[in-house]
Amino acid sequence: MLAIKNGLLSNVRVNLSPNCDERPEESDISLIVIHNISLPPNQYGGSGVDQLFTNMLDKDEHPFYAEIHELRVSSHVFIRRDGEIVQFVPFHKRAWHAGVSRFLGRDVCNDFSIGIEMEGSDFEPFTQQQYLSLIDVLKVLLKHYPSLSADRILGHQHIAPGRKTDPGPFFDWQRLSLALNVELPAINHCES
């Protein structure tokens, strides 16, 4: 069972990223953004994401890494294909996951959001294990942070339309909605 203590989930692997800072208002956590990522692109199971989020990506390991090895990005949580949960940034800190973004008239969604990366791409479904882990994470977040609500769970595509497409067309918003027993705005193609 997951719990949160000092901004960290219990019973998960923690690999702290330097790519974070203080939130403008520590208690303003009012949005969850779901992403997808795979490194190298469309390949799963390697250490590329861990390396990227900890500034350890070897530019010579893969041609794509030469393009991105200097990026300074992170997410609060990463969920691997096998359902393993890895936490990179404590929830009370600002992770650098959303970039240029907007939600309900507010810019810079990193200031008030939690970023969850799903290991995957825009081109194939996510796994059963990933959905189970994601649901567990979402339930504990919704319980722990009173300013969060299920109507504030969106995809990167919803807060950065035209710039981002993740978590992509294979992400099953209906499944998530049923598991949380709520209507998620992403099902209705929410606009920011």
Backbone torsions as a table, in degrees:
resi	resn	phi	psi	omega
1	MET	NA	135.7	-179.3
2	LEU	-86.7	146.5	172.5
3	ALA	-144.9	166.5	179.4
4	ILE	-120.0	128.1	176.0
5	LYS	-138.6	127.9	-178.2
6	ASN	54.8	35.9	177.4
7	GLY	80.0	3.4	-178.1
8	LEU	-117.9	143.5	175.0
9	LEU	-74.2	143.8	173.5
10	SER	-81.2	155.6	172.6
11	ASN	60.1	31.8	173.5
12	VAL	-130.2	162.4	175.4
13	ARG	-76.6	132.4	178.5
14	VAL	-112.7	128.6	177.3
15	ASN	-136.0	86.8	-170.0
16	LEU	-64.4	133.6	179.0
17	SER	-96.0	142.1	172.8
18	PRO	-78.2	-8.1	-174.1
19	ASN	-88.4	69.8	178.8
20	CYS	-159.9	166.8	175.4
21	ASP	-156.2	-171.7	-178.5
22	GLU	-75.5	143.3	172.1
23	ARG	-74.1	148.6	174.7
24	PRO	-56.0	-38.8	174.5
25	GLU	-132.8	107.6	-173.9
26	GLU	-55.8	-34.5	-176.8
27	SER	-83.5	-5.7	-178.7
28	ASP	-87.7	79.0	175.4
29	ILE	-117.9	99.2	-169.7
30	SER	-134.1	16.6	-179.3
31	LEU	-152.5	142.9	172.1
32	ILE	-119.0	129.2	-179.1
33	VAL	-115.7	124.5	178.9
34	ILE	-100.7	132.6	-178.2
35	HIS	-124.1	173.9	163.4
36	ASN	-129.8	151.9	179.1
37	ILE	-155.3	145.2	171.1
38	SER	-150.7	136.7	179.6
39	LEU	-138.9	126.9	-11.2
40	PRO	-56.3	163.1	-177.4
41	PRO	-51.6	132.0	176.9
42	ASN	64.6	20.2	174.0
43	GLN	-122.8	140.5	-172.8
44	TYR	-122.7	157.3	171.4
45	GLY	94.6	-9.5	-178.8
46	GLY	-85.5	-171.1	-177.3
47	SER	-101.6	9.2	-175.9
48	GLY	-58.3	-42.1	-178.5
49	VAL	-67.5	-45.6	176.7
50	ASP	-56.3	-44.6	-178.8
51	GLN	-65.9	-42.0	179.9
52	LEU	-62.6	-47.1	-175.8
53	PHE	-71.9	-13.9	178.7
54	THR	-114.3	15.1	177.1
55	ASN	60.6	34.8	-178.3
56	MET	-117.7	14.0	-175.8
57	LEU	-69.7	124.9	-179.6
58	ASP	-84.0	113.0	-176.0
59	LYS	-63.2	-18.8	-178.9
60	ASP	-92.7	-5.8	-176.4
61	GLU	-73.7	-30.9	-179.0
62	HIS	-154.3	144.0	-179.0
63	PRO	-55.2	-36.5	-180.0
64	PHE	-66.3	-31.9	-178.8
65	TYR	-64.2	-28.3	178.1
66	ALA	-63.3	-29.0	-179.8
67	GLU	-79.7	-28.1	-170.3
68	ILE	-118.0	-3.3	-170.6
69	HIS	-62.3	-19.0	179.3
70	GLU	-95.0	-1.9	176.6
71	LEU	-62.9	144.8	175.6
72	ARG	-118.5	91.4	-176.2
73	VAL	-132.6	163.0	177.7
74	SER	-162.6	172.1	172.1
75	SER	-142.8	159.6	178.2
76	HIS	-68.0	-45.5	-173.4
77	VAL	-135.7	145.9	175.1
78	PHE	-126.8	130.1	178.9
79	ILE	-115.7	113.9	-178.0
80	ARG	-74.4	168.1	-178.3
81	ARG	-59.4	-32.8	-179.8
82	ASP	-84.1	3.6	178.5
83	GLY	93.0	-5.1	178.5
84	GLU	-60.7	135.8	178.5
85	ILE	-104.9	128.0	177.4
86	VAL	-121.6	129.8	177.5
87	GLN	-106.4	130.5	-178.4
88	PHE	-108.4	-27.7	-176.4
89	VAL	-137.7	131.7	174.0
90	PRO	-59.4	145.8	-174.1
91	PHE	-63.1	-28.5	-178.8
92	HIS	-78.1	-6.6	176.1
93	LYS	-97.2	161.6	178.4
94	ARG	-92.4	113.9	173.4
95	ALA	-84.9	157.3	-176.3
96	TRP	-105.1	78.6	-172.4
97	HIS	-120.9	-28.0	-168.9
98	ALA	-96.1	-24.4	-177.5
99	GLY	61.6	-149.8	178.6
100	VAL	-64.5	119.0	-171.9
101	SER	-157.9	163.0	-177.3
102	ARG	-153.3	136.7	176.5
103	PHE	-144.6	124.3	179.6
104	LEU	49.0	46.0	176.5
105	GLY	81.0	0.3	179.5
106	ARG	-104.8	129.6	175.7
107	ASP	-89.0	171.0	176.0
108	VAL	57.4	66.4	-177.2
109	CYS	-61.0	-22.4	176.0
110	ASN	-55.0	-31.8	-177.1
111	ASP	-59.1	-33.3	-171.1
112	PHE	-131.1	15.8	-176.4
113	SER	-120.7	163.0	169.8
114	ILE	-111.2	129.0	180.0
115	GLY	-100.6	130.2	177.2
116	ILE	-122.4	118.0	178.1
117	GLU	-97.1	130.3	174.0
118	MET	-102.7	129.8	176.8
119	GLU	-68.5	113.7	-176.9
120	GLY	171.2	-165.6	-178.2
121	SER	-147.5	180.0	176.9
122	ASP	-77.8	0.5	-166.4
123	PHE	-114.5	1.5	176.9
124	GLU	-158.2	158.9	-178.0
125	PRO	-65.2	157.1	172.3
126	PHE	-83.8	167.6	-174.5
127	THR	-91.3	160.6	175.2
128	GLN	-55.7	-45.1	-178.7
129	GLN	-61.4	-38.0	178.8
130	GLN	-64.4	-44.3	179.2
131	TYR	-62.8	-40.4	179.1
132	LEU	-62.3	-44.2	178.7
133	SER	-66.4	-42.7	179.4
134	LEU	-60.5	-44.8	179.8
135	ILE	-61.4	-42.7	177.3
136	ASP	-60.4	-44.9	179.6
137	VAL	-63.2	-46.5	-178.6
138	LEU	-61.9	-42.0	-179.5
139	LYS	-61.8	-42.7	-179.3
140	VAL	-70.8	-35.5	176.8
141	LEU	-64.6	-45.3	-179.0
142	LEU	-64.2	-33.4	178.6
143	LYS	-74.6	-38.8	-172.7
144	HIS	-80.9	-34.0	-175.7
145	TYR	-111.1	104.7	-174.7
146	PRO	-63.6	-22.3	-179.6
147	SER	-82.2	-5.5	175.6
148	LEU	-91.0	147.0	172.5
149	SER	-148.0	159.5	-175.8
150	ALA	-60.7	-25.3	179.1
151	ASP	-76.4	3.9	177.1
152	ARG	-119.4	33.6	172.8
153	ILE	-109.6	113.2	-175.4
154	LEU	-134.8	170.2	173.5
155	GLY	-94.1	160.9	175.7
156	HIS	-55.8	-36.6	179.6
157	GLN	-59.3	-26.8	-177.2
158	HIS	-83.2	-25.5	-179.3
159	ILE	-102.6	-7.7	176.9
160	ALA	-140.4	55.6	-176.2
161	PRO	-62.9	141.1	-178.6
162	GLY	85.8	-23.7	179.5
163	ARG	-103.1	-34.9	-177.3
164	LYS	-128.7	151.4	-178.3
165	THR	-122.5	-4.3	-175.1
166	ASP	-85.9	152.1	13.2
167	PRO	-79.8	-1.2	170.4
168	GLY	97.9	174.1	-173.6
169	PRO	-69.8	-16.5	-180.0
170	PHE	-91.6	-4.2	177.1
171	PHE	-72.0	129.7	-173.1
172	ASP	-93.4	85.8	179.6
173	TRP	-64.5	-34.8	-180.0
174	GLN	-63.5	-42.0	178.4
175	ARG	-61.0	-44.0	179.5
176	LEU	-64.2	-42.4	179.3
177	SER	-60.2	-44.6	179.8
178	LEU	-66.1	-40.5	-178.8
179	ALA	-65.9	-34.9	179.8
180	LEU	-90.8	-8.1	179.9
181	ASN	59.3	43.9	178.1
182	VAL	-143.9	162.4	172.2
183	GLU	-91.3	117.2	179.8
184	LEU	-88.7	138.7	-178.8
185	PRO	-61.0	-29.6	-178.0
186	ALA	-62.9	-25.4	178.3
187	ILE	-62.9	-32.7	-179.7
188	ASN	-95.1	18.0	178.7
189	HIS	55.4	51.4	-179.5
190	CYS	-49.7	136.2	174.0
191	GLU	-100.0	146.4	-179.0
192	SER	-78.1	NA	NA
